[in-house]
């Protein structure tokens, strides 16, 4: 399914890492968020993952400032992990994907919105080939490839 960055979406951590990277993909995400065309939702687990991955690149203090600024901007909504933990546990039990990916998809299921990942991950594609998820799974790289 190809579509632009529009509406509410459950963002995987990789999408926010692109946002902070300054890449072409990150610029597209930034513009869509700034123009309020897309409203990302993430779980607390994804926020922790974002924090530690950024920490490895820029140090703890800079990572903390970046993550805090993003949350305080109101451009994203952080959903409590407990709200989707049962769904995430079920997905992790049934599927061979990372726990963070399970939380992203569980959030999409809970909210009835697509889950957006930065790129096609092997494990996720394998699971999609076996059977679809309950929500659309979108990939930022496919959205960019579809743009003129």
N, C-alpha and C positions, 0 to 999 in steps of 0.2 A: 504494500500500500504506500503510495507516494503522496505526500502532502507537504505543505509548507509549515513553518513554525507559527501555528495559530492556536489560540485557545489554551485551556488548562492542559498541562502535561506533567506526568511524573518523570522527572529528570534523573537519570543515572549520574553517578559521580563523574564519569568521564566527560559528560557534556559540560559540567561546571569547570572541569579542569581545562577544557578547550576555551571556555570563557576567560579564564585567568591567563591562558598561554599567549594571547595576542595573535593566535593563528587566524587564518581566513575563516575557519569554522567558528572560532571564538568571536570574531567580529560580527558574524551573522547572528549568533545567539545574543550578543550584547545589543545589537540594533533591535532585534525582535523584542527583547525584554524592555529596552528603553522606550520603544514605541508602543508598549503594552499590547503587542500583537499576540504574545505568548505569556502565560503566567505559569512559571514552574512551581511544582510542589516536590519536596524531597522529604525523606525520613531523617530522623536524628542519626540513624546509622550512616546514611550517606554523608551527612554533615561531618561526622567524625572521620569518615574515610577521606573526605575532601581536606580536612584539616591536617591529617597526618601525611598525606601525599604532598600537599603544599609545603609542609614543614620540611620534608626531605629536600625540597628544591630551594626554599628561601629562608629556612630557619623558623623556629617556633614562634617568635614574636611577630615577624612579618606575616606568617601564615595566620596567626590569631587575629591580627588586625584586618587582614583581607576577608576572612570568614565573617568576623563580626560586622564589618562594613556591609557585606552582602546581605546578611540577615537583617540588619538595622535599616537597610534601604527600603525594605518592604517590597522588593522586586520578586521575592520568593516566599513561599510559605513552607515552614518546617513543621512536619506532622510528627506527633509523638510516636515512637517506635511501638509502644504497646498497642496502639490502635490497629496495627497491621501485623503484629507478631504471629498470630495464629495462622493467618494466610501465608506469611513468609515461611513458617515452619512446614506447612503442608507442601508448598512449592519445593522447598529444599529436600523434603522427604521423597518427593516424586520425580524430581528433575536434577540433572547433573550440571547445575550452574552455581555460581558463587552466591554466598549469603547476601551480599550487598545487592546483587542482581535480583534475588528473590524478594528483597524488601522493595525495590523499585517497582517490580511487577505487581507485588501485593498492594502497593499504594495505588497503582493504576486500577487494579480490580476494585479496591475499596471505594475509590472516588469515581469509577466509571470513565476513566480518561486513558489516553494512550500512554505507553511508556517509551521514553526516548533515550536511546543509547548513542554514544558518540560514533561508534563504528561496529561493524559486523564482527562479533566475537565467535570464535569457533564453537565453544560450548553452547552458546545461545542458539546459533544456527542449527546445530545438531538437534537440539530440543525442539526447535521450530519445525524441522523436517519430520520429527516423530509425530507431533500433533501441535496444533495451534494453542496459544494461550488464550485466556478469557478476554484479553484486551489487545488492541493493535500494538504491535512492537514496531517502532520506527527507528531508523538509523540516520543520524545527522549527516553522515557522509553520503547517503542516498539522496537526502533532501538537497544537499549542495550540488550533487551531480545532476539533479533534475532542473536546477536553476539555469536560466539562459545566460 
